[in-house]
């Protein structure tokens, strides 16, 4: 399990304290209310908090899924997530971000991932949250294996995820 605070790359306003990032890759479940309370704590400049929770589904590609196992490379995964978050902070200036991604074996309806972005305004918080999630699906080194009645199978990348991430590409 990994949990830490890392200085961000940009604050929402000039002179603001540096941003905070919390990245956790863990087997344990998470509590949305506790995580939102933590990201808001003591920062009166936060005017908006946007969040996303991804859940384990019970059907994929027409087959009933009884379990999903998520694997990752410790260290590499956290660095990849931090890079995604830093890019979101550079683009939208959100002051605080929490990303929790579970690994191990999960059952349908279990929570898989939590992304919270907090900043001065809702537009920036929503955009940063959506960007982070789109890039987690395509750039973070996670591997998923589903258990079905037909046996175990690795989950391939989806074209829809690539298309969602591609809309954020820009020329600098």
N, C-alpha and C positions, 0 to 999 in steps of 0.2 A: 504494500500500500504506500502511496506517496501523497503527501499533503504539505503544501508550503505556500508562502506568499512571495511573489516576485514583483519587483518594481515594473510598472507599465512603461510604455513608450511615450504616452501623451496624456495629459490631463484634459478634462473637458473645457477648461478656461485657463488663460494665462495666469500664472501665479498660484494655481491650485496645487495641493500636495500630489505627489506621484501616485499613479493608479496602483491598485492591488489586484493580483491575479491569484486564484486558488485553483490548482489542478490536482485532481485525485483520480487514480486508477485503482480500483478496489473491488473486492468480492462482496463486501457488505452493502446492504441497501442504504438509501438515503432518505431524509425527511425534507420535503419541499419547504414547509413552513419554517423549519429551523435554518435552512440554508438561506432563504430570503431574509429572515431576521438578521442573520450574520452579515450578509452583504450590505444591508442598510445601516447597520449599527454605527451610530456616532457620526454620520456624514449628512449634514443638513443640506448639502449641495445636490444630493440625489433627488431628482424630481420624477424619475421613472425607473421601473424595474420590469424587464421582460424576461420570461422564462419559457423553456421548452423541456418536456419530459418525453423520452422515447420509451416505448413499451415492447415487450416480447409478444408477438402475435401467435395465434394458434394455427394459422393456415398460411402457407407460402407456396406459390406455384401450383396451387390446386391440391396440395397434400396437407394433412393435419400434422402440425408440428407439436411434439410432446416435450421437447427441450431444445435449448440452444446453448452451445458452449462457445464462449468468446475467449480468444487467446491474443496475446500481444507480446512485444519485446519490451521488458521493463527498461526504463531510461530513455530509449528511443521514442517510445510512445508519448511520454510526458514532454519531451523536447518538441515533438511534432505538434502537440496540442498547444504548447506555449507559443510556438511560431504562428499558429493560426490565430490565437488570441491577440498577439502583438499586432498582427496585420489588421484585425478588426479595430483595435484601439487606435491605430494610426489613421484609419479611414473615418471613424465615427467619434473618437474621443470619449468613449465610455470610460468611466473612472474605475469601475470594479467589475470583475468577471469571475464567475465560478464555473468550472467544468468538472463534473464527476461522471466517470464512465466505469461501469461495472465490467468485470471479467469473471470467468468461471462458468458454471452451469446455471442457466436460468430457465424458468418455466413460463408458459404463457401467462400474461398479465403482469409479470415481474417488470419492475422499472429497470431500464438499461442505462440510460444516459440523462443527465441534467445539464442544461446550459442556462446560466443566468447572466444577464448583462444589465448593469445599472449605470445611469448617467443623468445628465441634467434634463433631458427631454425624451419623450416617448419614441420619436422617429429614429433617433440614434440607437436607443436601446433595442427596439424591434429589429432594425437592420443588422446591428452587430450580432444579436442572438441568432437570426436566420443565417447570416453569413457563416458564423462559427459552426452551426449544425451542418450546413451544406458541405463545408470543407472537412469536418470530422468524418463524414460519410465517404469522402474521396481521398483524403490525404493522411489520415491518421492510420498507423499500422496496427489494425485489428483484423483478426480472421475469425469468421463465424462458421460453425458446423452445426447443422440442424439434425435432430433425431426425428425420423418419421417412421410410419409403418413399413415403408420400403427400405429402411436402414438409414445410416448416417450419410450426410452429404455436405460438402463445403458450399457456402453461399458465394456465388459470383457477384462481382460489381454490377450494378444496374445502370443501364443507359440513362434512366431518369435522374439518378443521383449525379452522374457526370454532367447532364444538361443543366441541372440546378446550380451546380458549382460553376459551370462555364459562364453563366450570366453575370458573375461577379468579376470576371477577367477584365482587365483594363490595360491600356497601353500607357506606360509612364513616360 
